[in-house]
Amino acid sequence: MPLENEDRASDSPYIHRVWRSHASGVARMTSIATSNWELVFWEHDGGMHAAVRGPETTASSAEVPDGSASFGITFAHGTSMPHLPAARLVDSALESPHATARTFLLRGQEWLVPDFDSAEQFVARLVREGVVVRDPLVDEVVAGATPEIGTRTVQRRVAAATGLTQGGIRQIERARQAAILLGEGVAPLAVVDRLGYYDQPHLARSLQRFIGRTAGELRRRDAAEPLSLLYKIGDADGP
């Protein structure tokens, strides 16, 4: 496979997913929209890099260095960094000014580079040091809960933690779920009905914007560029 992806769930309330990837023989990939921010580490030609990558509101084409290996911690919707406002991260990334095989800089401090198996311990340290905080209400609201506080307060807290609106998050997550279902062979009309799209043109527009694929391409899996990580929540956890 030109792009080998592996991911797992986490028992940390701060973490949505942990993943790693290895590229071989592929020049570009389609980076699909995501409503979560991430800490990403990648190694290429003997050099280590680290970056905070914000939510992506549209699909885009991204270069993939041949032979590169990457690892990422995708954070839960209620998790944020007070020193980096979420709105500043949307559709952008901030690379660490200095990274080695062992360390990188974040909030002006040096940290040991974590790995696929030590993500939880690393994030726990970020929490203890106040680099990462969590608003549990945001995760609950995104999951569909109805809080006992005003709508404007909810909207403000969701925007502060994610940089996005509730509606924007729902659109992205629905498109990702639609892509998974189509890749499993579910018919477009069934996806429209199951996920609440108005009709097939509505589904088509959503897929083009957030996934960068047509329903037919997702069902055939014949596009020239591989997709970035797309996982089905609820699958068995673990590598």
C-alpha positions in Angstrom: 0.0 0.0 0.0 1.3 3.5 -0.8 -0.1 5.0 2.4 -0.3 2.7 5.4 -2.4 4.1 8.2 -3.0 2.7 11.7 -5.1 4.3 14.4 -6.5 3.5 17.9 -8.9 5.0 20.4 -7.8 6.3 23.8 -9.0 6.2 27.3 -8.0 9.8 27.9 -10.9 12.3 27.8 -8.5 14.8 26.2 -7.7 12.5 23.2 -10.0 11.6 20.3 -7.7 9.3 18.4 -4.0 8.3 18.1 -2.6 7.4 14.6 0.5 6.7 12.6 1.2 6.5 8.9 4.0 5.5 6.5 4.2 6.6 2.9 5.8 4.7 0.1 5.6 5.4 -3.6 2.9 8.1 -3.3 3.5 11.8 -4.1 0.3 13.4 -3.0 -2.8 12.5 -0.9 -6.2 14.1 -0.4 -6.4 15.6 3.1 -10.1 15.4 4.0 -11.8 17.9 6.3 -11.6 17.3 10.0 -13.2 19.1 13.0 -10.4 18.3 15.5 -7.0 19.8 16.0 -3.8 17.6 16.2 -0.3 17.5 17.3 1.6 15.9 14.4 5.2 14.6 14.2 6.9 13.4 11.1 10.3 12.1 10.1 11.8 12.4 6.6 15.4 12.1 5.4 16.7 11.8 8.9 15.0 15.1 10.1 12.2 15.3 12.7 9.4 17.8 12.5 6.5 18.7 14.8 3.5 20.9 14.3 0.1 21.9 15.7 -2.4 21.4 12.9 -5.8 22.9 13.3 -9.2 21.8 12.0 -9.6 21.6 8.2 -12.9 22.9 6.8 -12.4 21.7 3.2 -10.6 18.8 1.5 -7.3 19.7 -0.1 -4.4 18.0 -1.9 -1.2 17.6 0.1 2.3 16.5 -0.7 3.5 13.3 0.8 7.3 12.9 1.0 8.3 9.3 -0.1 9.4 7.2 2.8 8.1 9.6 5.4 6.7 8.3 8.7 4.3 10.3 10.7 2.5 10.1 14.0 -0.3 12.2 15.5 -2.5 12.8 18.5 -6.0 14.0 17.5 -7.6 15.9 20.4 -11.2 15.7 21.6 -13.5 18.6 20.7 -13.5 20.0 24.2 -9.7 20.1 24.4 -7.7 23.3 23.6 -4.5 25.2 24.3 -5.0 28.6 26.0 -1.8 30.0 24.5 -3.1 29.2 20.9 -6.7 30.4 20.3 -8.6 27.7 18.4 -9.7 30.2 15.7 -6.1 30.9 14.9 -5.5 27.3 14.0 -8.4 26.7 11.6 -7.2 25.7 8.2 -3.6 26.3 9.2 -0.6 24.7 11.0 2.1 26.0 13.3 5.4 24.1 13.1 7.7 23.9 16.0 10.7 26.2 15.5 13.1 23.4 16.7 12.7 19.7 16.7 15.2 16.8 17.0 14.8 13.0 17.1 14.1 13.4 20.9 12.6 16.8 21.6 10.5 19.7 20.2 9.3 23.1 21.4 5.8 23.9 22.4 4.7 27.1 24.3 8.4 28.0 24.5 9.2 24.8 26.4 11.2 21.7 25.4 9.2 18.4 25.4 10.2 14.8 24.7 8.7 13.6 21.4 6.0 11.0 22.3 5.2 7.9 20.2 2.1 5.8 19.3 2.1 4.0 22.6 3.0 6.9 25.0 0.5 9.5 23.8 -1.6 9.4 26.9 1.4 9.9 29.3 2.5 12.8 27.1 -0.9 14.5 27.1 -1.2 14.0 30.9 2.0 16.0 31.3 0.7 18.7 29.0 -2.4 18.9 31.2 -0.4 19.1 34.5 1.7 21.9 33.0 -1.4 23.8 31.9 -0.6 23.6 28.2 -3.8 21.8 27.4 -7.2 22.3 29.1 -10.6 20.7 28.6 -14.2 21.9 28.6 -16.3 18.7 28.9 -19.5 20.5 27.9 -18.1 20.9 24.3 -17.6 17.2 23.8 -21.1 16.5 25.2 -22.8 19.0 23.0 -20.9 17.8 19.9 -22.1 14.3 20.7 -25.7 15.5 20.8 -26.4 16.3 24.4 -28.7 19.2 25.3 -27.1 21.3 28.1 -29.1 23.2 30.7 -27.5 26.6 29.8 -28.3 29.2 27.2 -27.7 28.6 23.5 -25.4 31.6 23.1 -23.2 30.4 26.0 -23.0 27.0 24.3 -22.1 28.5 21.0 -19.4 30.7 22.6 -17.8 27.7 24.4 -17.9 25.5 21.3 -16.2 28.2 19.2 -13.6 28.9 21.9 -12.6 25.2 22.2 -12.8 24.2 18.5 -12.6 27.4 16.4 -15.7 26.1 14.6 -19.5 26.4 15.0 -21.7 23.4 16.0 -23.2 23.4 12.5 -19.8 23.4 10.9 -18.7 20.4 13.0 -21.8 18.5 12.2 -21.4 19.0 8.5 -17.8 17.8 8.5 -18.5 14.7 10.7 -21.6 13.8 8.6 -19.5 13.9 5.4 -16.8 11.7 7.0 -19.5 9.2 8.0 -21.0 9.3 4.5 -17.5 8.6 3.0 -17.1 5.6 5.3 -20.5 4.2 4.4 -20.0 4.6 0.7 -16.6 3.0 1.0 -18.3 0.0 2.6 -20.6 -0.3 -0.4 -23.8 1.4 0.9 -25.8 2.9 -1.9 -25.9 6.8 -2.1 -29.7 6.9 -1.6 -29.4 4.8 1.5 -26.6 7.2 2.8 -28.9 10.2 2.1 -31.7 8.6 4.1 -29.5 7.3 7.0 -27.6 10.6 7.5 -30.3 13.1 6.8 -29.2 14.7 3.6 -31.9 16.5 1.6 -31.2 14.5 -1.6 -28.3 13.1 -3.6 -27.2 16.5 -4.9 -26.9 17.7 -1.3 -24.8 14.6 -0.5 -22.6 15.2 -3.6 -21.9 18.8 -2.7 -21.0 17.8 0.8 -18.6 15.0 -0.4 -16.9 17.3 -2.9 -16.3 20.0 -0.3 -15.3 17.9 2.7 -13.9 14.7 1.2 -12.8 15.7 -2.3 -14.4 12.7 -3.8 -17.6 11.8 -5.6 -19.8 9.0 -4.3 -18.8 6.8 -7.2 -15.1 7.3 -6.5 -15.6 6.4 -2.9 -17.5 3.2 -3.8 -14.9 2.2 -6.4 -11.9 3.4 -4.4 -10.2 4.2 -7.7 -9.0 7.8 -7.2 -5.4 8.6 -8.1 -4.6 10.1 -4.6 -5.1 8.2 -1.4 -7.3 9.7 1.3 -5.9 10.9 4.6 -6.9 8.9 7.8 -10.6 8.1 7.9 -11.7 5.9 10.8 -15.0 4.5 11.9 -15.8 5.4 15.5 -17.1 2.3 17.3 -14.7 -0.2 15.7 -12.7 -2.4 17.9 -10.0 -0.4 19.6 -6.3 -1.1 19.4 -3.7 -1.5 16.7 
